[in-house]
Amino acid sequence: MTYVVTDICIKCKYQDCVEVCPVDCFYAGENMLVIHPDECIDCGVCEPECPCEAIVPDTDDTAEAWVELNKEFAEKWPNITVKGEEPPDADSFANESGKYEKYFSAEPGEV
């Protein structure tokens, strides 16, 4: 089992999860994070740290669509090990639905 980041992270990218990850398995896109499933040790410490609840176990009903996306982009985006600045408008996107279709960017983030 592993944890995955869902579309709830898009445009929020709070990064609190990065600070607690013991194996540094987060990768940064332009406007969201992903977890590398082959690196995640299923410790679960990241899940409660996410203010918008974007991190779920891969066994969660909402996770299925995000397992492959996390794996794909963890191979393309840079590894992030230190919490950076969240977007200044992150809070305004925290409760928005349908963010993948509206805002997802495949571009790598800066770390």
Biopython code that builds the backbone (N, CA, C, O; Angstrom):
import numpy as np
from Bio.PDB.StructureBuilder import StructureBuilder

atoms = [
    (1, "MET", "N", (0.843, -1.180, 0.000)),
    (1, "MET", "CA", (0.000, 0.000, 0.000)),
    (1, "MET", "C", (0.887, 1.241, 0.000)),
    (1, "MET", "O", (2.018, 1.221, 0.486)),
    (2, "THR", "N", (0.352, 2.303, -0.548)),
    (2, "THR", "CA", (1.037, 3.593, -0.584)),
    (2, "THR", "C", (-0.004, 4.696, -0.408)),
    (2, "THR", "O", (-1.207, 4.438, -0.412)),
    (3, "TYR", "N", (0.462, 5.883, -0.261)),
    (3, "TYR", "CA", (-0.428, 7.046, -0.217)),
    (3, "TYR", "C", (-0.326, 7.776, -1.542)),
    (3, "TYR", "O", (0.696, 7.695, -2.223)),
    (4, "VAL", "N", (-1.376, 8.487, -1.909)),
    (4, "VAL", "CA", (-1.391, 9.257, -3.145)),
    (4, "VAL", "C", (-1.933, 10.653, -2.875)),
    (4, "VAL", "O", (-2.687, 10.881, -1.929)),
    (5, "VAL", "N", (-1.531, 11.565, -3.727)),
    (5, "VAL", "CA", (-2.050, 12.930, -3.674)),
    (5, "VAL", "C", (-3.140, 13.029, -4.735)),
    (5, "VAL", "O", (-2.941, 12.614, -5.877)),
    (6, "THR", "N", (-4.273, 13.573, -4.361)),
    (6, "THR", "CA", (-5.405, 13.715, -5.282)),
    (6, "THR", "C", (-5.477, 15.140, -5.824)),
    (6, "THR", "O", (-4.666, 15.997, -5.473)),
    (7, "ASP", "N", (-6.453, 15.370, -6.678)),
    (7, "ASP", "CA", (-6.620, 16.688, -7.302)),
    (7, "ASP", "C", (-6.942, 17.804, -6.318)),
    (7, "ASP", "O", (-6.883, 18.979, -6.680)),
    (8, "ILE", "N", (-7.275, 17.463, -5.106)),
    (8, "ILE", "CA", (-7.541, 18.483, -4.097)),
    (8, "ILE", "C", (-6.303, 19.357, -3.885)),
    (8, "ILE", "O", (-6.421, 20.523, -3.510)),
    (9, "CYS", "N", (-5.128, 18.796, -4.121)),
    (9, "CYS", "CA", (-3.863, 19.531, -3.952)),
    (9, "CYS", "C", (-3.653, 20.601, -5.028)),
    (9, "CYS", "O", (-2.948, 21.584, -4.797)),
    (10, "ILE", "N", (-4.249, 20.417, -6.175)),
    (10, "ILE", "CA", (-4.020, 21.341, -7.295)),
    (10, "ILE", "C", (-4.379, 22.768, -6.898)),
    (10, "ILE", "O", (-5.461, 23.032, -6.374)),
    (11, "LYS", "N", (-3.460, 23.669, -7.157)),
    (11, "LYS", "CA", (-3.579, 25.104, -6.869)),
    (11, "LYS", "C", (-3.484, 25.419, -5.376)),
    (11, "LYS", "O", (-3.513, 26.591, -5.001)),
    (12, "CYS", "N", (-3.372, 24.397, -4.510)),
    (12, "CYS", "CA", (-3.177, 24.640, -3.078)),
    (12, "CYS", "C", (-1.705, 24.420, -2.729)),
    (12, "CYS", "O", (-1.031, 25.330, -2.245)),
    (13, "LYS", "N", (-1.216, 23.207, -2.978)),
    (13, "LYS", "CA", (0.207, 22.879, -2.828)),
    (13, "LYS", "C", (0.778, 23.422, -1.517)),
    (13, "LYS", "O", (1.772, 24.149, -1.518)),
    (14, "TYR", "N", (0.141, 23.064, -0.401)),
    (14, "TYR", "CA", (0.559, 23.583, 0.907)),
    (14, "TYR", "C", (1.934, 23.085, 1.366)),
    (14, "TYR", "O", (2.659, 23.839, 2.015)),
    (15, "GLN", "N", (2.308, 21.873, 1.061)),
    (15, "GLN", "CA", (3.631, 21.313, 1.316)),
    (15, "GLN", "C", (3.944, 20.973, 2.771)),
    (15, "GLN", "O", (5.094, 20.668, 3.088)),
    (16, "ASP", "N", (2.961, 21.017, 3.660)),
    (16, "ASP", "CA", (3.197, 20.614, 5.044)),
    (16, "ASP", "C", (3.625, 19.145, 5.110)),
    (16, "ASP", "O", (4.403, 18.756, 5.981)),
    (17, "CYS", "N", (3.122, 18.357, 4.202)),
    (17, "CYS", "CA", (3.419, 16.930, 4.135)),
    (17, "CYS", "C", (4.899, 16.650, 3.890)),
    (17, "CYS", "O", (5.437, 15.659, 4.383)),
    (18, "VAL", "N", (5.541, 17.506, 3.145)),
    (18, "VAL", "CA", (6.944, 17.324, 2.776)),
    (18, "VAL", "C", (7.835, 17.320, 4.017)),
    (18, "VAL", "O", (8.797, 16.556, 4.096)),
    (19, "GLU", "N", (7.513, 18.164, 4.967)),
    (19, "GLU", "CA", (8.324, 18.313, 6.178)),
    (19, "GLU", "C", (8.355, 17.057, 7.033)),
    (19, "GLU", "O", (9.344, 16.816, 7.725)),
    (20, "VAL", "N", (7.301, 16.251, 7.005)),
    (20, "VAL", "CA", (7.221, 15.094, 7.895)),
    (20, "VAL", "C", (7.585, 13.773, 7.221)),
    (20, "VAL", "O", (7.723, 12.759, 7.906)),
    (21, "CYS", "N", (7.740, 13.760, 5.925)),
    (21, "CYS", "CA", (8.012, 12.510, 5.204)),
    (21, "CYS", "C", (9.415, 11.979, 5.536)),
    (21, "CYS", "O", (10.408, 12.650, 5.257)),
    (22, "PRO", "N", (9.501, 10.790, 6.123)),
    (22, "PRO", "CA", (10.819, 10.257, 6.499)),
    (22, "PRO", "C", (11.640, 9.725, 5.328)),
    (22, "PRO", "O", (12.838, 9.487, 5.475)),
    (23, "VAL", "N", (11.008, 9.536, 4.161)),
    (23, "VAL", "CA", (11.736, 8.978, 3.016)),
    (23, "VAL", "C", (11.779, 9.915, 1.816)),
    (23, "VAL", "O", (12.204, 9.511, 0.734)),
    (24, "ASP", "N", (11.349, 11.153, 1.991)),
    (24, "ASP", "CA", (11.423, 12.170, 0.931)),
    (24, "ASP", "C", (10.843, 11.677, -0.390)),
    (24, "ASP", "O", (11.514, 11.716, -1.421)),
    (25, "CYS", "N", (9.595, 11.213, -0.357)),
    (25, "CYS", "CA", (8.990, 10.643, -1.564)),
    (25, "CYS", "C", (8.016, 11.591, -2.266)),
    (25, "CYS", "O", (7.193, 11.150, -3.067)),
    (26, "PHE", "N", (8.105, 12.889, -1.970)),
    (26, "PHE", "CA", (7.244, 13.870, -2.635)),
    (26, "PHE", "C", (7.966, 14.515, -3.812)),
    (26, "PHE", "O", (9.171, 14.764, -3.773)),
    (27, "TYR", "N", (7.191, 14.774, -4.855)),
    (27, "TYR", "CA", (7.722, 15.397, -6.062)),
    (27, "TYR", "C", (6.833, 16.572, -6.418)),
    (27, "TYR", "O", (5.614, 16.517, -6.253)),
    (28, "ALA", "N", (7.454, 17.640, -6.911)),
    (28, "ALA", "CA", (6.739, 18.902, -7.103)),
    (28, "ALA", "C", (6.443, 19.205, -8.556)),
    (28, "ALA", "O", (7.336, 19.257, -9.402)),
    (29, "GLY", "N", (5.160, 19.404, -8.820)),
    (29, "GLY", "CA", (4.729, 19.918, -10.099)),
    (29, "GLY", "C", (4.521, 21.417, -9.984)),
    (29, "GLY", "O", (4.684, 21.998, -8.911)),
    (30, "GLU", "N", (4.167, 22.024, -11.076)),
    (30, "GLU", "CA", (3.945, 23.466, -11.080)),
    (30, "GLU", "C", (2.892, 23.886, -10.063)),
    (30, "GLU", "O", (3.043, 24.906, -9.391)),
    (31, "ASN", "N", (1.809, 23.085, -9.949)),
    (31, "ASN", "CA", (0.753, 23.508, -9.033)),
    (31, "ASN", "C", (0.203, 22.395, -8.136)),
    (31, "ASN", "O", (-0.889, 22.531, -7.585)),
    (32, "MET", "N", (0.948, 21.298, -7.986)),
    (32, "MET", "CA", (0.562, 20.244, -7.044)),
    (32, "MET", "C", (1.765, 19.373, -6.728)),
    (32, "MET", "O", (2.809, 19.486, -7.371)),
    (33, "LEU", "N", (1.618, 18.512, -5.748)),
    (33, "LEU", "CA", (2.632, 17.535, -5.393)),
    (33, "LEU", "C", (2.123, 16.143, -5.728)),
    (33, "LEU", "O", (0.918, 15.930, -5.868)),
    (34, "VAL", "N", (3.046, 15.197, -5.857)),
    (34, "VAL", "CA", (2.685, 13.786, -5.981)),
    (34, "VAL", "C", (3.617, 12.976, -5.087)),
    (34, "VAL", "O", (4.672, 13.454, -4.671)),
    (35, "ILE", "N", (3.213, 11.750, -4.799)),
    (35, "ILE", "CA", (4.001, 10.815, -4.008)),
    (35, "ILE", "C", (4.480, 9.703, -4.921)),
    (35, "ILE", "O", (3.701, 9.142, -5.691)),
    (36, "HIS", "N", (5.772, 9.385, -4.835)),
    (36, "HIS", "CA", (6.304, 8.268, -5.631)),
    (36, "HIS", "C", (5.893, 6.969, -4.932)),
    (36, "HIS", "O", (6.328, 6.713, -3.809)),
    (37, "PRO", "N", (5.060, 6.147, -5.579)),
    (37, "PRO", "CA", (4.542, 4.948, -4.915)),
    (37, "PRO", "C", (5.607, 3.905, -4.589)),
    (37, "PRO", "O", (5.423, 3.108, -3.669)),
    (38, "ASP", "N", (6.710, 3.896, -5.323)),
    (38, "ASP", "CA", (7.766, 2.927, -5.047)),
    (38, "ASP", "C", (8.671, 3.370, -3.908)),
    (38, "ASP", "O", (9.474, 2.580, -3.411)),
    (39, "GLU", "N", (8.550, 4.614, -3.492)),
    (39, "GLU", "CA", (9.371, 5.143, -2.406)),
    (39, "GLU", "C", (8.585, 5.280, -1.102)),
    (39, "GLU", "O", (9.169, 5.240, -0.019)),
    (40, "CYS", "N", (7.279, 5.440, -1.199)),
    (40, "CYS", "CA", (6.424, 5.607, -0.020)),
    (40, "CYS", "C", (6.472, 4.319, 0.817)),
    (40, "CYS", "O", (6.324, 3.217, 0.288)),
    (41, "ILE", "N", (6.680, 4.479, 2.127)),
    (41, "ILE", "CA", (6.744, 3.315, 3.015)),
    (41, "ILE", "C", (5.450, 3.104, 3.788)),
    (41, "ILE", "O", (5.403, 2.308, 4.726)),
    (42, "ASP", "N", (4.407, 3.816, 3.393)),
    (42, "ASP", "CA", (3.087, 3.635, 3.982)),
    (42, "ASP", "C", (3.047, 3.946, 5.479)),
    (42, "ASP", "O", (2.313, 3.306, 6.233)),
    (43, "CYS", "N", (3.831, 4.920, 5.898)),
    (43, "CYS", "CA", (3.841, 5.267, 7.322)),
    (43, "CYS", "C", (2.636, 6.117, 7.701)),
    (43, "CYS", "O", (2.195, 6.089, 8.850)),
    (44, "GLY", "N", (2.098, 6.877, 6.743)),
    (44, "GLY", "CA", (0.894, 7.656, 6.978)),
    (44, "GLY", "C", (1.077, 8.985, 7.681)),
    (44, "GLY", "O", (0.087, 9.661, 7.962)),
    (45, "VAL", "N", (2.310, 9.387, 7.978)),
    (45, "VAL", "CA", (2.484, 10.650, 8.707)),
    (45, "VAL", "C", (2.124, 11.873, 7.872)),
    (45, "VAL", "O", (1.840, 12.933, 8.430)),
    (46, "CYS", "N", (2.131, 11.750, 6.572)),
    (46, "CYS", "CA", (1.808, 12.887, 5.706)),
    (46, "CYS", "C", (0.315, 13.188, 5.663)),
    (46, "CYS", "O", (-0.084, 14.347, 5.552)),
    (47, "GLU", "N", (-0.493, 12.169, 5.750)),
    (47, "GLU", "CA", (-1.948, 12.331, 5.576)),
    (47, "GLU", "C", (-2.560, 13.376, 6.518)),
    (47, "GLU", "O", (-3.270, 14.261, 6.040)),
    (48, "PRO", "N", (-2.316, 13.313, 7.835)),
    (48, "PRO", "CA", (-2.933, 14.311, 8.709)),
    (48, "PRO", "C", (-2.320, 15.710, 8.595)),
    (48, "PRO", "O", (-2.899, 16.680, 9.083)),
    (49, "GLU", "N", (-1.167, 15.815, 7.962)),
    (49, "GLU", "CA", (-0.503, 17.113, 7.824)),
    (49, "GLU", "C", (-1.081, 17.960, 6.704)),
    (49, "GLU", "O", (-0.867, 19.172, 6.672)),
    (50, "CYS", "N", (-1.808, 17.342, 5.789)),
    (50, "CYS", "CA", (-2.352, 18.067, 4.641)),
    (50, "CYS", "C", (-3.589, 18.857, 5.071)),
    (50, "CYS", "O", (-4.603, 18.258, 5.429)),
    (51, "PRO", "N", (-3.524, 20.189, 5.043)),
    (51, "PRO", "CA", (-4.655, 20.995, 5.497)),
    (51, "PRO", "C", (-5.918, 20.828, 4.660)),
    (51, "PRO", "O", (-7.021, 21.060, 5.155)),
    (52, "CYS", "N", (-5.772, 20.430, 3.400)),
    (52, "CYS", "CA", (-6.968, 20.299, 2.557)),
    (52, "CYS", "C", (-7.361, 18.835, 2.321)),
    (52, "CYS", "O", (-8.253, 18.551, 1.522)),
    (53, "GLU", "N", (-6.692, 17.909, 3.018)),
    (53, "GLU", "CA", (-7.008, 16.477, 2.956)),
    (53, "GLU", "C", (-6.879, 15.907, 1.544)),
    (53, "GLU", "O", (-7.733, 15.147, 1.088)),
    (54, "ALA", "N", (-5.805, 16.284, 0.867)),
    (54, "ALA", "CA", (-5.563, 15.812, -0.501)),
    (54, "ALA", "C", (-4.826, 14.481, -0.543)),
    (54, "ALA", "O", (-4.724, 13.876, -1.610)),
    (55, "ILE", "N", (-4.312, 14.011, 0.587)),
    (55, "ILE", "CA", (-3.547, 12.766, 0.631)),
    (55, "ILE", "C", (-4.419, 11.663, 1.194)),
    (55, "ILE", "O", (-5.007, 11.799, 2.267)),
    (56, "VAL", "N", (-4.493, 10.555, 0.446)),
    (56, "VAL", "CA", (-5.302, 9.409, 0.863)),
    (56, "VAL", "C", (-4.536, 8.118, 0.598)),
    (56, "VAL", "O", (-3.655, 8.093, -0.261)),
    (57, "PRO", "N", (-4.860, 7.034, 1.328)),
    (57, "PRO", "CA", (-4.241, 5.750, 1.021)),
    (57, "PRO", "C", (-4.729, 5.258, -0.342)),
    (57, "PRO", "O", (-5.840, 5.580, -0.763)),
    (58, "ASP", "N", (-3.904, 4.488, -1.015)),
    (58, "ASP", "CA", (-4.300, 4.024, -2.353)),
    (58, "ASP", "C", (-5.477, 3.059, -2.324)),
    (58, "ASP", "O", (-6.019, 2.717, -3.375)),
    (59, "THR", "N", (-5.871, 2.623, -1.159)),
    (59, "THR", "CA", (-7.036, 1.747, -1.022)),
    (59, "THR", "C", (-8.337, 2.536, -0.886)),
    (59, "THR", "O", (-9.421, 1.954, -0.931)),
    (60, "ASP", "N", (-8.239, 3.839, -0.721)),
    (60, "ASP", "CA", (-9.422, 4.700, -0.604)),
    (60, "ASP", "C", (-10.150, 4.743, -1.950)),
    (60, "ASP", "O", (-9.518, 4.706, -3.005)),
    (61, "ASP", "N", (-11.468, 4.819, -1.905)),
    (61, "ASP", "CA", (-12.280, 4.858, -3.125)),
    (61, "ASP", "C", (-11.908, 6.023, -4.042)),
    (61, "ASP", "O", (-12.021, 5.909, -5.263)),
    (62, "THR", "N", (-11.469, 7.129, -3.469)),
    (62, "THR", "CA", (-11.136, 8.306, -4.277)),
    (62, "THR", "C", (-9.732, 8.230, -4.882)),
    (62, "THR", "O", (-9.375, 9.075, -5.702)),
    (63, "ALA", "N", (-8.936, 7.240, -4.496)),
    (63, "ALA", "CA", (-7.535, 7.176, -4.903)),
    (63, "ALA", "C", (-7.280, 6.541, -6.262)),
    (63, "ALA", "O", (-6.261, 6.832, -6.889)),
    (64, "GLU", "N", (-8.155, 5.703, -6.719)),
    (64, "GLU", "CA", (-7.895, 4.891, -7.914)),
    (64, "GLU", "C", (-7.392, 5.700, -9.103)),
    (64, "GLU", "O", (-6.422, 5.308, -9.752)),
    (65, "ALA", "N", (-8.029, 6.801, -9.389)),
    (65, "ALA", "CA", (-7.635, 7.623, -10.543)),
    (65, "ALA", "C", (-6.294, 8.308, -10.343)),
    (65, "ALA", "O", (-5.697, 8.771, -11.315)),
    (66, "TRP", "N", (-5.807, 8.386, -9.121)),
    (66, "TRP", "CA", (-4.603, 9.163, -8.821)),
    (66, "TRP", "C", (-3.346, 8.326, -8.666)),
    (66, "TRP", "O", (-2.244, 8.875, -8.661)),
    (67, "VAL", "N", (-3.479, 7.025, -8.539)),
    (67, "VAL", "CA", (-2.306, 6.160, -8.369)),
    (67, "VAL", "C", (-1.376, 6.280, -9.568)),
    (67, "VAL", "O", (-0.179, 6.511, -9.397)),
    (68, "GLU", "N", (-1.897, 6.130, -10.759)),
    (68, "GLU", "CA", (-1.063, 6.208, -11.966)),
    (68, "GLU", "C", (-0.526, 7.617, -12.200)),
    (68, "GLU", "O", (0.619, 7.779, -12.623)),
    (69, "LEU", "N", (-1.332, 8.627, -11.931)),
    (69, "LEU", "CA", (-0.868, 10.001, -12.106)),
    (69, "LEU", "C", (0.303, 10.288, -11.165)),
    (69, "LEU", "O", (1.285, 10.907, -11.576)),
    (70, "ASN", "N", (0.209, 9.846, -9.908)),
    (70, "ASN", "CA", (1.302, 10.048, -8.966)),
    (70, "ASN", "C", (2.568, 9.354, -9.454)),
    (70, "ASN", "O", (3.656, 9.927, -9.416)),
    (71, "LYS", "N", (2.416, 8.126, -9.907)),
    (71, "LYS", "CA", (3.583, 7.369, -10.382)),
    (71, "LYS", "C", (4.206, 8.037, -11.609)),
    (71, "LYS", "O", (5.423, 8.212, -11.671)),
    (72, "GLU", "N", (3.390, 8.402, -12.565)),
    (72, "GLU", "CA", (3.884, 9.011, -13.795)),
    (72, "GLU", "C", (4.660, 10.299, -13.531)),
    (72, "GLU", "O", (5.766, 10.480, -14.041)),
    (73, "PHE", "N", (4.082, 11.186, -12.739)),
    (73, "PHE", "CA", (4.718, 12.482, -12.556)),
    (73, "PHE", "C", (5.829, 12.470, -11.505)),
    (73, "PHE", "O", (6.672, 13.367, -11.501)),
    (74, "ALA", "N", (5.848, 11.486, -10.623)),
    (74, "ALA", "CA", (6.976, 11.348, -9.704)),
    (74, "ALA", "C", (8.248, 11.010, -10.480)),
    (74, "ALA", "O", (9.355, 11.293, -10.022)),
    (75, "GLU", "N", (8.083, 10.409, -11.647)),
    (75, "GLU", "CA", (9.233, 10.088, -12.502)),
    (75, "GLU", "C", (9.711, 11.303, -13.304)),
    (75, "GLU", "O", (10.829, 11.300, -13.818)),
    (76, "LYS", "N", (8.882, 12.329, -13.414)),
    (76, "LYS", "CA", (9.189, 13.480, -14.264)),
    (76, "LYS", "C", (9.515, 14.751, -13.484)),
    (76, "LYS", "O", (10.283, 15.591, -13.953)),
    (77, "TRP", "N", (8.935, 14.890, -12.305)),
    (77, "TRP", "CA", (9.075, 16.128, -11.539)),
    (77, "TRP", "C", (10.208, 16.032, -10.538)),
    (77, "TRP", "O", (10.613, 14.930, -10.169)),
    (78, "PRO", "N", (10.731, 17.173, -10.087)),
    (78, "PRO", "CA", (11.833, 17.150, -9.127)),
    (78, "PRO", "C", (11.371, 16.756, -7.720)),
    (78, "PRO", "O", (10.253, 17.053, -7.299)),
    (79, "ASN", "N", (12.265, 16.085, -7.024)),
    (79, "ASN", "CA", (12.018, 15.692, -5.645)),
    (79, "ASN", "C", (12.028, 16.932, -4.755)),
    (79, "ASN", "O", (12.868, 17.818, -4.918)),
    (80, "ILE", "N", (11.097, 16.985, -3.824)),
    (80, "ILE", "CA", (11.021, 18.115, -2.891)),
    (80, "ILE", "C", (11.186, 17.561, -1.473)),
    (80, "ILE", "O", (10.468, 16.648, -1.067)),
    (81, "THR", "N", (12.132, 18.122, -0.733)),
    (81, "THR", "CA", (12.422, 17.622, 0.612)),
    (81, "THR", "C", (12.236, 18.678, 1.698)),
    (81, "THR", "O", (12.268, 18.362, 2.887)),
    (82, "VAL", "N", (12.043, 19.919, 1.292)),
    (82, "VAL", "CA", (11.865, 21.012, 2.234)),
    (82, "VAL", "C", (10.630, 21.808, 1.826)),
    (82, "VAL", "O", (10.419, 22.098, 0.648)),
    (83, "LYS", "N", (9.830, 22.151, 2.814)),
    (83, "LYS", "CA", (8.622, 22.922, 2.537)),
    (83, "LYS", "C", (8.989, 24.283, 1.961)),
    (83, "LYS", "O", (9.827, 25.005, 2.501)),
    (84, "GLY", "N", (8.341, 24.610, 0.858)),
    (84, "GLY", "CA", (8.541, 25.908, 0.239)),
    (84, "GLY", "C", (7.331, 26.797, 0.463)),
    (84, "GLY", "O", (6.458, 26.494, 1.277)),
    (85, "GLU", "N", (7.295, 27.879, -0.262)),
    (85, "GLU", "CA", (6.163, 28.814, -0.167)),
    (85, "GLU", "C", (4.955, 28.231, -0.888)),
    (85, "GLU", "O", (5.060, 27.741, -2.012)),
    (86, "GLU", "N", (3.826, 28.291, -0.231)),
    (86, "GLU", "CA", (2.606, 27.871, -0.908)),
    (86, "GLU", "C", (2.103, 29.030, -1.767)),
    (86, "GLU", "O", (2.451, 30.185, -1.520)),
    (87, "PRO", "N", (1.296, 28.729, -2.760)),
    (87, "PRO", "CA", (0.765, 29.807, -3.591)),
    (87, "PRO", "C", (0.000, 30.818, -2.736)),
    (87, "PRO", "O", (-0.714, 30.424, -1.814)),
    (88, "PRO", "N", (0.137, 32.094, -3.023)),
    (88, "PRO", "CA", (-0.525, 33.112, -2.202)),
    (88, "PRO", "C", (-2.056, 33.001, -2.215)),
    (88, "PRO", "O", (-2.718, 33.455, -1.282)),
    (89, "ASP", "N", (-2.610, 32.405, -3.261)),
    (89, "ASP", "CA", (-4.066, 32.255, -3.352)),
    (89, "ASP", "C", (-4.532, 30.828, -3.043)),
    (89, "ASP", "O", (-5.645, 30.449, -3.408)),
    (90, "ALA", "N", (-3.693, 30.043, -2.378)),
    (90, "ALA", "CA", (-4.007, 28.641, -2.107)),
    (90, "ALA", "C", (-5.333, 28.461, -1.379)),
    (90, "ALA", "O", (-6.126, 27.590, -1.734)),
    (91, "ASP", "N", (-5.570, 29.265, -0.382)),
    (91, "ASP", "CA", (-6.806, 29.113, 0.404)),
    (91, "ASP", "C", (-8.069, 29.296, -0.437)),
    (91, "ASP", "O", (-9.102, 28.692, -0.146)),
    (92, "SER", "N", (-7.991, 30.109, -1.455)),
    (92, "SER", "CA", (-9.180, 30.351, -2.278)),
    (92, "SER", "C", (-9.532, 29.142, -3.159)),
    (92, "SER", "O", (-10.643, 29.061, -3.682)),
    (93, "PHE", "N", (-8.590, 28.207, -3.322)),
    (93, "PHE", "CA", (-8.842, 27.012, -4.139)),
    (93, "PHE", "C", (-9.084, 25.763, -3.299)),
    (93, "PHE", "O", (-9.422, 24.712, -3.844)),
    (94, "ALA", "N", (-8.918, 25.860, -1.986)),
    (94, "ALA", "CA", (-8.943, 24.687, -1.108)),
    (94, "ALA", "C", (-10.231, 23.880, -1.195)),
    (94, "ALA", "O", (-10.180, 22.653, -1.104)),
    (95, "ASN", "N", (-11.356, 24.505, -1.364)),
    (95, "ASN", "CA", (-12.635, 23.785, -1.371)),
    (95, "ASN", "C", (-13.267, 23.669, -2.753)),
    (95, "ASN", "O", (-14.430, 23.285, -2.873)),
    (96, "GLU", "N", (-12.524, 23.991, -3.771)),
    (96, "GLU", "CA", (-13.060, 23.929, -5.133)),
    (96, "GLU", "C", (-13.017, 22.493, -5.646)),
    (96, "GLU", "O", (-12.060, 21.770, -5.369)),
    (97, "SER", "N", (-14.017, 22.078, -6.373)),
    (97, "SER", "CA", (-14.035, 20.739, -6.957)),
    (97, "SER", "C", (-13.724, 20.815, -8.451)),
    (97, "SER", "O", (-13.780, 21.887, -9.053)),
    (98, "GLY", "N", (-13.398, 19.665, -9.039)),
    (98, "GLY", "CA", (-13.111, 19.605, -10.471)),
    (98, "GLY", "C", (-11.843, 20.317, -10.874)),
    (98, "GLY", "O", (-11.746, 20.825, -11.990)),
    (99, "LYS", "N", (-10.870, 20.362, -9.985)),
    (99, "LYS", "CA", (-9.652, 21.132, -10.262)),
    (99, "LYS", "C", (-8.755, 20.491, -11.326)),
    (99, "LYS", "O", (-8.028, 21.199, -12.024)),
    (100, "TYR", "N", (-8.798, 19.169, -11.457)),
    (100, "TYR", "CA", (-7.932, 18.525, -12.453)),
    (100, "TYR", "C", (-8.268, 19.034, -13.860)),
    (100, "TYR", "O", (-7.376, 19.428, -14.610)),
    (101, "GLU", "N", (-9.519, 19.023, -14.203)),
    (101, "GLU", "CA", (-9.937, 19.455, -15.541)),
    (101, "GLU", "C", (-9.660, 20.939, -15.774)),
    (101, "GLU", "O", (-9.360, 21.343, -16.897)),
    (102, "LYS", "N", (-9.757, 21.737, -14.739)),
    (102, "LYS", "CA", (-9.592, 23.182, -14.879)),
    (102, "LYS", "C", (-8.143, 23.651, -14.815)),
    (102, "LYS", "O", (-7.746, 24.551, -15.556)),
    (103, "TYR", "N", (-7.345, 23.036, -13.923)),
    (103, "TYR", "CA", (-6.063, 23.648, -13.597)),
    (103, "TYR", "C", (-4.825, 22.759, -13.668)),
    (103, "TYR", "O", (-3.713, 23.282, -13.591)),
    (104, "PHE", "N", (-4.961, 21.456, -13.808)),
    (104, "PHE", "CA", (-3.778, 20.593, -13.735)),
    (104, "PHE", "C", (-2.721, 21.017, -14.730)),
    (104, "PHE", "O", (-3.023, 21.300, -15.889)),
    (105, "SER", "N", (-1.482, 21.060, -14.275)),
    (105, "SER", "CA", (-0.343, 21.355, -15.132)),
    (105, "SER", "C", (0.653, 20.212, -15.037)),
    (105, "SER", "O", (1.008, 19.782, -13.940)),
    (106, "ALA", "N", (1.101, 19.722, -16.177)),
    (106, "ALA", "CA", (2.102, 18.661, -16.208)),
    (106, "ALA", "C", (3.524, 19.213, -16.093)),
    (106, "ALA", "O", (4.491, 18.451, -16.083)),
    (107, "GLU", "N", (3.644, 20.505, -16.009)),
    (107, "GLU", "CA", (4.957, 21.141, -15.899)),
    (107, "GLU", "C", (5.583, 20.875, -14.534)),
    (107, "GLU", "O", (4.877, 20.854, -13.526)),
    (108, "PRO", "N", (6.894, 20.674, -14.490)),
    (108, "PRO", "CA", (7.558, 20.471, -13.204)),
    (108, "PRO", "C", (7.564, 21.752, -12.376)),
    (108, "PRO", "O", (7.533, 22.860, -12.912)),
    (109, "GLY", "N", (7.603, 21.577, -11.086)),
    (109, "GLY", "CA", (7.674, 22.720, -10.191)),
    (109, "GLY", "C", (9.108, 23.110, -9.931)),
    (109, "GLY", "O", (10.039, 22.403, -10.317)),
    (110, "GLU", "N", (9.277, 24.224, -9.283)),
    (110, "GLU", "CA", (10.595, 24.667, -8.870)),
    (110, "GLU", "C", (10.764, 24.318, -7.407)),
    (110, "GLU", "O", (9.851, 24.503, -6.602)),
    (111, "VAL", "N", (11.931, 23.814, -7.072)),
    (111, "VAL", "CA", (12.211, 23.474, -5.667)),
    (111, "VAL", "C", (13.449, 24.203, -5.188)),
    (111, "VAL", "O", (13.849, 24.049, -4.034)),
]
sb = StructureBuilder()
sb.init_structure("model")
sb.init_model(0)
sb.init_chain("A")
sb.init_seg("    ")
for serial, (resi, resn, name, xyz) in enumerate(atoms, 1):
    if name == "N":
        sb.init_residue(resn, " ", resi, " ")
    sb.init_atom(name, np.array(xyz, "f"), 0.0, 1.0, " ", f" {name:<3s}", serial, name[0])
structure = sb.get_structure()
